[in-house]
Amino acid sequence: MRVTAEIALASIDTGNSDRDAHTRSAELLDVEKRPTMTFRSTRVSGEGEDWTMAGI
């Protein structure tokens, strides 16, 4: 099993508007230039309600 998820970086909400603005800024994620991030799993394991994903 493989998982791919695309995340809209502007949607990041940590509950702290100052931290969110800094995280989205060019100093960190630079959402103006890179609006999305893609996660691709390299391994998925588990059973029932206990699952773990590793990836890039």
PyMOL Python script that loads the backbone (N, CA, C, O; Angstrom):
from pymol import cmd

cmd.read_pdbstr("""\
ATOM      1  N   MET A   1       0.845  -1.169   0.000  1.00  0.00           N
ATOM      2  CA  MET A   1       0.000   0.000   0.000  1.00  0.00           C
ATOM      3  C   MET A   1       0.894   1.238   0.000  1.00  0.00           C
ATOM      4  O   MET A   1       1.908   1.287   0.696  1.00  0.00           O
ATOM      5  N   ARG A   2       0.508   2.216  -0.776  1.00  0.00           N
ATOM      6  CA  ARG A   2       1.203   3.501  -0.822  1.00  0.00           C
ATOM      7  C   ARG A   2       0.183   4.611  -0.593  1.00  0.00           C
ATOM      8  O   ARG A   2      -0.990   4.478  -0.942  1.00  0.00           O
ATOM      9  N   VAL A   3       0.646   5.696  -0.008  1.00  0.00           N
ATOM     10  CA  VAL A   3      -0.211   6.850   0.250  1.00  0.00           C
ATOM     11  C   VAL A   3       0.470   8.083  -0.326  1.00  0.00           C
ATOM     12  O   VAL A   3       1.672   8.277  -0.148  1.00  0.00           O
ATOM     13  N   THR A   4      -0.300   8.912  -1.016  1.00  0.00           N
ATOM     14  CA  THR A   4       0.180  10.199  -1.494  1.00  0.00           C
ATOM     15  C   THR A   4      -0.803  11.256  -1.015  1.00  0.00           C
ATOM     16  O   THR A   4      -2.015  11.103  -1.168  1.00  0.00           O
ATOM     17  N   ALA A   5      -0.276  12.327  -0.435  1.00  0.00           N
ATOM     18  CA  ALA A   5      -1.127  13.416   0.046  1.00  0.00           C
ATOM     19  C   ALA A   5      -0.536  14.743  -0.393  1.00  0.00           C
ATOM     20  O   ALA A   5       0.662  14.980  -0.238  1.00  0.00           O
ATOM     21  N   GLU A   6      -1.377  15.605  -0.941  1.00  0.00           N
ATOM     22  CA  GLU A   6      -0.943  16.948  -1.306  1.00  0.00           C
ATOM     23  C   GLU A   6      -1.538  17.921  -0.293  1.00  0.00           C
ATOM     24  O   GLU A   6      -2.745  17.918  -0.052  1.00  0.00           O
ATOM     25  N   ILE A   7      -0.686  18.747   0.294  1.00  0.00           N
ATOM     26  CA  ILE A   7      -1.100  19.654   1.361  1.00  0.00           C
ATOM     27  C   ILE A   7      -0.970  21.091   0.880  1.00  0.00           C
ATOM     28  O   ILE A   7       0.088  21.503   0.405  1.00  0.00           O
ATOM     29  N   ALA A   8      -2.051  21.850   1.005  1.00  0.00           N
ATOM     30  CA  ALA A   8      -2.019  23.279   0.687  1.00  0.00           C
ATOM     31  C   ALA A   8      -1.354  23.984   1.866  1.00  0.00           C
ATOM     32  O   ALA A   8      -1.931  24.068   2.951  1.00  0.00           O
ATOM     33  N   LEU A   9      -0.153  24.484   1.655  1.00  0.00           N
ATOM     34  CA  LEU A   9       0.624  25.037   2.761  1.00  0.00           C
ATOM     35  C   LEU A   9      -0.009  26.283   3.377  1.00  0.00           C
ATOM     36  O   LEU A   9       0.210  26.561   4.555  1.00  0.00           O
ATOM     37  N   ALA A  10      -0.778  27.024   2.613  1.00  0.00           N
ATOM     38  CA  ALA A  10      -1.452  28.199   3.169  1.00  0.00           C
ATOM     39  C   ALA A  10      -2.519  27.796   4.184  1.00  0.00           C
ATOM     40  O   ALA A  10      -2.999  28.636   4.945  1.00  0.00           O
ATOM     41  N   SER A  11      -2.890  26.525   4.199  1.00  0.00           N
ATOM     42  CA  SER A  11      -3.929  26.064   5.126  1.00  0.00           C
ATOM     43  C   SER A  11      -3.378  25.705   6.504  1.00  0.00           C
ATOM     44  O   SER A  11      -4.145  25.362   7.404  1.00  0.00           O
ATOM     45  N   ILE A  12      -2.077  25.778   6.677  1.00  0.00           N
ATOM     46  CA  ILE A  12      -1.480  25.441   7.974  1.00  0.00           C
ATOM     47  C   ILE A  12      -2.044  26.359   9.053  1.00  0.00           C
ATOM     48  O   ILE A  12      -2.023  27.583   8.923  1.00  0.00           O
ATOM     49  N   ASP A  13      -2.546  25.747  10.113  1.00  0.00           N
ATOM     50  CA  ASP A  13      -3.141  26.503  11.220  1.00  0.00           C
ATOM     51  C   ASP A  13      -2.678  25.882  12.530  1.00  0.00           C
ATOM     52  O   ASP A  13      -3.138  24.810  12.921  1.00  0.00           O
ATOM     53  N   THR A  14      -1.761  26.571  13.199  1.00  0.00           N
ATOM     54  CA  THR A  14      -1.217  26.067  14.456  1.00  0.00           C
ATOM     55  C   THR A  14      -1.958  26.614  15.668  1.00  0.00           C
ATOM     56  O   THR A  14      -1.665  26.251  16.807  1.00  0.00           O
ATOM     57  N   GLY A  15      -2.927  27.498  15.404  1.00  0.00           N
ATOM     58  CA  GLY A  15      -3.633  28.131  16.511  1.00  0.00           C
ATOM     59  C   GLY A  15      -2.967  29.413  16.982  1.00  0.00           C
ATOM     60  O   GLY A  15      -3.417  30.038  17.943  1.00  0.00           O
ATOM     61  N   ASN A  16      -1.887  29.807  16.301  1.00  0.00           N
ATOM     62  CA  ASN A  16      -1.162  31.028  16.655  1.00  0.00           C
ATOM     63  C   ASN A  16      -0.901  31.787  15.354  1.00  0.00           C
ATOM     64  O   ASN A  16      -0.061  31.374  14.554  1.00  0.00           O
ATOM     65  N   SER A  17      -1.611  32.884  15.141  1.00  0.00           N
ATOM     66  CA  SER A  17      -1.541  33.588  13.856  1.00  0.00           C
ATOM     67  C   SER A  17      -0.142  34.124  13.542  1.00  0.00           C
ATOM     68  O   SER A  17       0.264  34.126  12.380  1.00  0.00           O
ATOM     69  N   ASP A  18       0.596  34.574  14.547  1.00  0.00           N
ATOM     70  CA  ASP A  18       1.966  35.045  14.300  1.00  0.00           C
ATOM     71  C   ASP A  18       2.859  33.898  13.835  1.00  0.00           C
ATOM     72  O   ASP A  18       3.633  34.048  12.890  1.00  0.00           O
ATOM     73  N   ARG A  19       2.747  32.769  14.496  1.00  0.00           N
ATOM     74  CA  ARG A  19       3.544  31.595  14.110  1.00  0.00           C
ATOM     75  C   ARG A  19       3.144  31.121  12.716  1.00  0.00           C
ATOM     76  O   ARG A  19       4.004  30.755  11.914  1.00  0.00           O
ATOM     77  N   ASP A  20       1.844  31.125  12.425  1.00  0.00           N
ATOM     78  CA  ASP A  20       1.377  30.707  11.101  1.00  0.00           C
ATOM     79  C   ASP A  20       1.961  31.603  10.013  1.00  0.00           C
ATOM     80  O   ASP A  20       2.431  31.110   8.988  1.00  0.00           O
ATOM     81  N   ALA A  21       1.934  32.906  10.232  1.00  0.00           N
ATOM     82  CA  ALA A  21       2.474  33.847   9.248  1.00  0.00           C
ATOM     83  C   ALA A  21       3.965  33.603   9.036  1.00  0.00           C
ATOM     84  O   ALA A  21       4.439  33.622   7.900  1.00  0.00           O
ATOM     85  N   HIS A  22       4.698  33.377  10.105  1.00  0.00           N
ATOM     86  CA  HIS A  22       6.131  33.119   9.992  1.00  0.00           C
ATOM     87  C   HIS A  22       6.389  31.799   9.266  1.00  0.00           C
ATOM     88  O   HIS A  22       7.282  31.718   8.423  1.00  0.00           O
ATOM     89  N   THR A  23       5.623  30.784   9.585  1.00  0.00           N
ATOM     90  CA  THR A  23       5.786  29.475   8.947  1.00  0.00           C
ATOM     91  C   THR A  23       5.521  29.560   7.447  1.00  0.00           C
ATOM     92  O   THR A  23       6.201  28.905   6.657  1.00  0.00           O
ATOM     93  N   ARG A  24       4.544  30.360   7.057  1.00  0.00           N
ATOM     94  CA  ARG A  24       4.199  30.506   5.636  1.00  0.00           C
ATOM     95  C   ARG A  24       5.149  31.437   4.886  1.00  0.00           C
ATOM     96  O   ARG A  24       5.156  31.448   3.655  1.00  0.00           O
ATOM     97  N   SER A  25       5.939  32.207   5.600  1.00  0.00           N
ATOM     98  CA  SER A  25       6.800  33.229   4.995  1.00  0.00           C
ATOM     99  C   SER A  25       7.928  32.628   4.154  1.00  0.00           C
ATOM    100  O   SER A  25       8.180  31.423   4.186  1.00  0.00           O
ATOM    101  N   ALA A  26       8.595  33.502   3.405  1.00  0.00           N
ATOM    102  CA  ALA A  26       9.734  33.086   2.575  1.00  0.00           C
ATOM    103  C   ALA A  26      10.882  32.548   3.423  1.00  0.00           C
ATOM    104  O   ALA A  26      11.727  31.804   2.926  1.00  0.00           O
ATOM    105  N   GLU A  27      10.914  32.916   4.685  1.00  0.00           N
ATOM    106  CA  GLU A  27      11.973  32.434   5.576  1.00  0.00           C
ATOM    107  C   GLU A  27      11.856  30.928   5.841  1.00  0.00           C
ATOM    108  O   GLU A  27      12.859  30.256   6.083  1.00  0.00           O
ATOM    109  N   LEU A  28      10.630  30.408   5.793  1.00  0.00           N
ATOM    110  CA  LEU A  28      10.439  28.972   6.052  1.00  0.00           C
ATOM    111  C   LEU A  28       9.841  28.270   4.832  1.00  0.00           C
ATOM    112  O   LEU A  28      10.586  27.817   3.964  1.00  0.00           O
ATOM    113  N   LEU A  29       8.525  28.171   4.749  1.00  0.00           N
ATOM    114  CA  LEU A  29       7.904  27.381   3.680  1.00  0.00           C
ATOM    115  C   LEU A  29       7.744  28.123   2.354  1.00  0.00           C
ATOM    116  O   LEU A  29       7.647  27.489   1.304  1.00  0.00           O
ATOM    117  N   ASP A  30       7.716  29.429   2.387  1.00  0.00           N
ATOM    118  CA  ASP A  30       7.591  30.259   1.179  1.00  0.00           C
ATOM    119  C   ASP A  30       6.402  29.823   0.322  1.00  0.00           C
ATOM    120  O   ASP A  30       6.567  29.410  -0.826  1.00  0.00           O
ATOM    121  N   VAL A  31       5.212  29.923   0.896  1.00  0.00           N
ATOM    122  CA  VAL A  31       4.009  29.459   0.208  1.00  0.00           C
ATOM    123  C   VAL A  31       3.688  30.259  -1.054  1.00  0.00           C
ATOM    124  O   VAL A  31       2.932  29.789  -1.905  1.00  0.00           O
ATOM    125  N   GLU A  32       4.247  31.447  -1.184  1.00  0.00           N
ATOM    126  CA  GLU A  32       4.042  32.208  -2.427  1.00  0.00           C
ATOM    127  C   GLU A  32       4.687  31.481  -3.604  1.00  0.00           C
ATOM    128  O   GLU A  32       4.120  31.444  -4.696  1.00  0.00           O
ATOM    129  N   LYS A  33       5.853  30.911  -3.391  1.00  0.00           N
ATOM    130  CA  LYS A  33       6.565  30.194  -4.461  1.00  0.00           C
ATOM    131  C   LYS A  33       6.209  28.717  -4.509  1.00  0.00           C
ATOM    132  O   LYS A  33       6.197  28.112  -5.581  1.00  0.00           O
ATOM    133  N   ARG A  34       5.918  28.137  -3.349  1.00  0.00           N
ATOM    134  CA  ARG A  34       5.612  26.703  -3.274  1.00  0.00           C
ATOM    135  C   ARG A  34       4.321  26.519  -2.479  1.00  0.00           C
ATOM    136  O   ARG A  34       4.366  26.291  -1.270  1.00  0.00           O
ATOM    137  N   PRO A  35       3.180  26.616  -3.144  1.00  0.00           N
ATOM    138  CA  PRO A  35       1.899  26.585  -2.428  1.00  0.00           C
ATOM    139  C   PRO A  35       1.486  25.211  -1.901  1.00  0.00           C
ATOM    140  O   PRO A  35       0.618  25.118  -1.033  1.00  0.00           O
ATOM    141  N   THR A  36       2.093  24.156  -2.414  1.00  0.00           N
ATOM    142  CA  THR A  36       1.712  22.820  -1.946  1.00  0.00           C
ATOM    143  C   THR A  36       2.941  21.992  -1.589  1.00  0.00           C
ATOM    144  O   THR A  36       4.054  22.249  -2.048  1.00  0.00           O
ATOM    145  N   MET A  37       2.697  21.001  -0.763  1.00  0.00           N
ATOM    146  CA  MET A  37       3.722  20.033  -0.386  1.00  0.00           C
ATOM    147  C   MET A  37       3.120  18.651  -0.636  1.00  0.00           C
ATOM    148  O   MET A  37       1.947  18.417  -0.347  1.00  0.00           O
ATOM    149  N   THR A  38       3.917  17.753  -1.167  1.00  0.00           N
ATOM    150  CA  THR A  38       3.434  16.402  -1.425  1.00  0.00           C
ATOM    151  C   THR A  38       4.177  15.412  -0.543  1.00  0.00           C
ATOM    152  O   THR A  38       5.407  15.411  -0.481  1.00  0.00           O
ATOM    153  N   PHE A  39       3.411  14.572   0.138  1.00  0.00           N
ATOM    154  CA  PHE A  39       3.970  13.481   0.938  1.00  0.00           C
ATOM    155  C   PHE A  39       3.720  12.195   0.175  1.00  0.00           C
ATOM    156  O   PHE A  39       2.603  11.936  -0.274  1.00  0.00           O
ATOM    157  N   ARG A  40       4.762  11.389   0.029  1.00  0.00           N
ATOM    158  CA  ARG A  40       4.637  10.071  -0.598  1.00  0.00           C
ATOM    159  C   ARG A  40       5.178   9.035   0.373  1.00  0.00           C
ATOM    160  O   ARG A  40       6.329   9.107   0.804  1.00  0.00           O
ATOM    161  N   SER A  41       4.352   8.094   0.703  1.00  0.00           N
ATOM    162  CA  SER A  41       4.801   7.080   1.651  1.00  0.00           C
ATOM    163  C   SER A  41       5.774   6.118   0.983  1.00  0.00           C
ATOM    164  O   SER A  41       5.682   5.836  -0.212  1.00  0.00           O
ATOM    165  N   THR A  42       6.694   5.633   1.776  1.00  0.00           N
ATOM    166  CA  THR A  42       7.609   4.588   1.328  1.00  0.00           C
ATOM    167  C   THR A  42       7.283   3.272   2.030  1.00  0.00           C
ATOM    168  O   THR A  42       7.695   2.195   1.600  1.00  0.00           O
ATOM    169  N   ARG A  43       6.527   3.395   3.128  1.00  0.00           N
ATOM    170  CA  ARG A  43       6.138   2.205   3.884  1.00  0.00           C
ATOM    171  C   ARG A  43       4.886   2.524   4.684  1.00  0.00           C
ATOM    172  O   ARG A  43       4.792   3.583   5.305  1.00  0.00           O
ATOM    173  N   VAL A  44       3.938   1.618   4.668  1.00  0.00           N
ATOM    174  CA  VAL A  44       2.734   1.711   5.489  1.00  0.00           C
ATOM    175  C   VAL A  44       2.583   0.371   6.186  1.00  0.00           C
ATOM    176  O   VAL A  44       2.604  -0.679   5.543  1.00  0.00           O
ATOM    177  N   SER A  45       2.432   0.411   7.502  1.00  0.00           N
ATOM    178  CA  SER A  45       2.276  -0.846   8.229  1.00  0.00           C
ATOM    179  C   SER A  45       1.310  -0.659   9.386  1.00  0.00           C
ATOM    180  O   SER A  45       1.120   0.450   9.886  1.00  0.00           O
ATOM    181  N   GLY A  46       0.718  -1.741   9.792  1.00  0.00           N
ATOM    182  CA  GLY A  46      -0.179  -1.702  10.934  1.00  0.00           C
ATOM    183  C   GLY A  46      -1.390  -2.576  10.721  1.00  0.00           C
ATOM    184  O   GLY A  46      -1.503  -3.308   9.738  1.00  0.00           O
ATOM    185  N   GLU A  47      -2.293  -2.476  11.678  1.00  0.00           N
ATOM    186  CA  GLU A  47      -3.553  -3.194  11.583  1.00  0.00           C
ATOM    187  C   GLU A  47      -4.557  -2.546  12.515  1.00  0.00           C
ATOM    188  O   GLU A  47      -4.194  -1.819  13.440  1.00  0.00           O
ATOM    189  N   GLY A  48      -5.819  -2.820  12.257  1.00  0.00           N
ATOM    190  CA  GLY A  48      -6.870  -2.232  13.081  1.00  0.00           C
ATOM    191  C   GLY A  48      -6.813  -0.717  13.027  1.00  0.00           C
ATOM    192  O   GLY A  48      -6.846  -0.127  11.947  1.00  0.00           O
ATOM    193  N   GLU A  49      -6.730  -0.090  14.184  1.00  0.00           N
ATOM    194  CA  GLU A  49      -6.672   1.370  14.256  1.00  0.00           C
ATOM    195  C   GLU A  49      -5.260   1.901  14.479  1.00  0.00           C
ATOM    196  O   GLU A  49      -5.087   3.104  14.676  1.00  0.00           O
ATOM    197  N   ASP A  50      -4.260   1.048  14.455  1.00  0.00           N
ATOM    198  CA  ASP A  50      -2.878   1.436  14.741  1.00  0.00           C
ATOM    199  C   ASP A  50      -2.022   1.285  13.486  1.00  0.00           C
ATOM    200  O   ASP A  50      -1.563   0.187  13.172  1.00  0.00           O
ATOM    201  N   TRP A  51      -1.809   2.385  12.773  1.00  0.00           N
ATOM    202  CA  TRP A  51      -1.060   2.382  11.519  1.00  0.00           C
ATOM    203  C   TRP A  51       0.086   3.384  11.588  1.00  0.00           C
ATOM    204  O   TRP A  51       0.007   4.390  12.292  1.00  0.00           O
ATOM    205  N   THR A  52       1.148   3.096  10.849  1.00  0.00           N
ATOM    206  CA  THR A  52       2.314   3.969  10.771  1.00  0.00           C
ATOM    207  C   THR A  52       2.692   4.146   9.304  1.00  0.00           C
ATOM    208  O   THR A  52       2.678   3.191   8.527  1.00  0.00           O
ATOM    209  N   MET A  53       3.030   5.387   8.937  1.00  0.00           N
ATOM    210  CA  MET A  53       3.517   5.666   7.590  1.00  0.00           C
ATOM    211  C   MET A  53       4.903   6.264   7.684  1.00  0.00           C
ATOM    212  O   MET A  53       5.177   7.089   8.556  1.00  0.00           O
ATOM    213  N   ALA A  54       5.764   5.852   6.795  1.00  0.00           N
ATOM    214  CA  ALA A  54       7.074   6.476   6.629  1.00  0.00           C
ATOM    215  C   ALA A  54       7.120   6.982   5.204  1.00  0.00           C
ATOM    216  O   ALA A  54       6.518   6.385   4.311  1.00  0.00           O
ATOM    217  N   GLY A  55       7.822   8.063   4.985  1.00  0.00           N
ATOM    218  CA  GLY A  55       7.880   8.559   3.619  1.00  0.00           C
ATOM    219  C   GLY A  55       8.690   9.820   3.478  1.00  0.00           C
ATOM    220  O   GLY A  55       9.405  10.252   4.382  1.00  0.00           O
ATOM    221  N   ILE A  56       8.544  10.389   2.299  1.00  0.00           N
ATOM    222  CA  ILE A  56       9.263  11.613   1.959  1.00  0.00           C
ATOM    223  C   ILE A  56       8.283  12.660   1.490  1.00  0.00           C
ATOM    224  O   ILE A  56       8.683  13.774   1.152  1.00  0.00           O
TER     225      ILE A  56
END
""", "prot")
cmd.dss("prot")
cmd.show_as("cartoon", "prot")
cmd.util.cbc("prot")
cmd.orient("prot")
